[in-house]
Amino acid sequence: MSILPDAKLIGGVQVDKNAYLSVTVTNRGSAPTSITHMVLYNYQSRLAQYFPRLLTRYRWMKKRRPQTFVINTIGVPGPVPYVLQPGHTWVGMATHTPDLEQMIEAGRLYVGIIGSHSDKTLFKRVQRWKPPKDAKAA
């Protein structure tokens, strides 16, 4: 799974000025799998990120629970649920909003792919690429 936090669409019939959070999923296995959901998890703190089960036990910690979002995506090559054949890729996109931008900047936003290949959600952190500190400026 790979993530592009600031993808833009170029070409097509209409000009699209929106930015997108793009997720590419590749089936590297030998059997088809079904992608059923694309989700976003925004953790409010590091405590919520590393100990999520602890936060579900106590009411007073309710504010620290992660925000969860299900992305209703029209993926390429098809919408979810989508049967992903071995060696093929699927791309899902979420439109950038001011709230999504703040979540990416905070650094605790994760994209999850839920599918038939596993009982667990496949997670990856959304990060913007930053040049190394010793890189020369152009």
C-alpha positions as CSV (number, residue, x, y, z in Angstrom):
1,M,0.0,0.0,0.0
2,S,1.3,3.4,-0.9
3,I,-0.1,6.9,-0.1
4,L,0.1,10.2,-1.9
5,P,-1.2,12.9,0.5
6,D,-1.4,15.7,-2.1
7,A,-2.4,14.1,-5.4
8,K,-3.9,16.2,-8.1
9,L,-5.8,15.0,-11.2
10,I,-4.4,16.3,-14.6
11,G,-6.2,15.9,-17.9
12,G,-9.7,14.7,-18.5
13,V,-12.7,16.6,-19.8
14,Q,-13.1,19.0,-16.8
15,V,-10.4,20.9,-14.9
16,D,-10.3,19.5,-11.3
17,K,-8.7,21.9,-8.8
18,N,-9.2,19.6,-5.8
19,A,-6.4,17.9,-4.1
20,Y,-6.8,14.2,-3.0
21,L,-5.5,11.8,-0.5
22,S,-4.7,8.9,-2.8
23,V,-4.1,5.3,-1.7
24,T,-2.8,2.6,-4.1
25,V,-3.2,-1.1,-3.0
26,T,-1.4,-3.9,-4.9
27,N,-2.3,-7.5,-4.5
28,R,1.1,-9.3,-4.3
29,G,-0.4,-12.6,-3.4
30,S,-1.5,-15.6,-5.5
31,A,-5.2,-15.4,-4.7
32,P,-7.8,-12.7,-5.3
33,T,-8.9,-10.5,-2.4
34,S,-11.9,-8.2,-1.9
35,I,-11.4,-4.7,-0.7
36,T,-14.4,-3.8,1.3
37,H,-13.6,-0.4,2.9
38,M,-11.2,2.5,2.9
39,V,-11.0,4.1,6.4
40,L,-9.2,7.0,8.1
41,Y,-8.2,7.0,11.7
42,N,-7.1,10.3,13.3
43,Y,-5.6,9.8,16.7
44,Q,-5.8,12.7,19.2
45,S,-2.6,11.9,21.0
46,R,0.2,9.4,21.2
47,L,-1.6,7.7,24.1
48,A,-4.6,7.1,21.9
49,Q,-2.3,5.9,19.1
50,Y,-0.4,3.3,21.2
51,F,-3.0,2.2,23.7
52,P,-6.4,2.3,21.9
53,R,-8.0,-0.4,24.0
54,L,-7.3,1.4,27.2
55,L,-9.3,4.4,25.9
56,T,-12.4,2.3,25.4
57,R,-12.6,1.2,29.1
58,Y,-12.9,4.5,30.8
59,R,-15.6,7.1,30.0
60,W,-13.5,10.0,31.0
61,M,-11.1,9.2,28.3
62,K,-13.7,9.3,25.6
63,K,-12.2,12.6,24.2
64,R,-9.0,10.7,23.5
65,R,-10.5,8.1,21.3
66,P,-9.6,8.2,17.6
67,Q,-11.8,9.8,15.1
68,T,-12.8,7.3,12.4
69,F,-14.0,8.0,8.9
70,V,-15.3,5.6,6.2
71,I,-14.4,6.9,2.8
72,N,-17.1,6.5,0.2
73,T,-14.8,6.2,-2.7
74,I,-15.2,5.6,-6.4
75,G,-11.9,3.9,-6.8
76,V,-10.0,3.2,-10.0
77,P,-10.5,0.6,-11.5
78,G,-13.8,0.2,-9.6
79,P,-15.7,1.2,-6.5
80,V,-15.6,-0.8,-3.2
81,P,-16.3,-3.6,-2.6
82,Y,-13.8,-4.5,-5.3
83,V,-12.3,-7.9,-6.1
84,L,-8.5,-7.3,-6.5
85,Q,-6.9,-10.0,-8.7
86,P,-3.3,-11.1,-8.1
87,G,-0.8,-8.7,-9.6
88,H,-3.4,-5.9,-10.0
89,T,-3.7,-2.5,-8.3
90,W,-6.6,-0.5,-6.9
91,V,-6.6,3.2,-6.2
92,G,-8.9,5.0,-3.7
93,M,-9.1,8.7,-3.2
94,A,-10.5,11.1,-0.6
95,T,-11.0,14.8,-1.3
96,H,-8.9,17.2,0.7
97,T,-10.9,19.3,3.1
98,P,-9.6,21.8,5.7
99,D,-10.2,19.2,8.4
100,L,-8.3,16.5,6.6
101,E,-5.5,19.0,6.0
102,Q,-5.2,19.7,9.8
103,M,-5.1,15.9,10.5
104,I,-2.3,15.4,8.0
105,E,-0.3,18.3,9.5
106,A,-0.7,16.9,13.0
107,G,1.0,13.7,11.9
108,R,-1.4,11.2,13.5
109,L,-3.6,10.3,10.5
110,Y,-3.7,6.7,9.3
111,V,-5.3,5.2,6.2
112,G,-6.7,1.7,6.6
113,I,-7.8,-0.8,4.0
114,I,-10.2,-3.5,5.1
115,G,-10.5,-6.6,3.0
116,S,-11.0,-10.3,2.9
117,H,-7.3,-11.0,2.9
118,S,-7.0,-10.6,6.7
119,D,-9.0,-10.2,9.9
120,K,-7.0,-7.1,10.7
121,T,-7.1,-3.7,9.0
122,L,-4.0,-2.8,6.9
123,F,-2.8,0.6,8.3
124,K,-0.3,3.1,7.0
125,R,0.5,6.5,8.4
126,V,-0.1,9.5,6.1
127,Q,3.2,11.5,5.9
128,R,4.3,14.3,3.6
129,W,7.7,13.9,2.1
130,K,10.3,16.3,3.6
131,P,13.7,16.8,2.1
132,P,16.7,15.8,4.2
133,K,18.2,18.6,6.4
134,D,21.5,18.4,4.6
135,A,19.9,18.8,1.1
136,K,21.0,21.7,-1.0
137,A,18.3,24.3,-1.8
138,A,17.8,25.0,-5.5
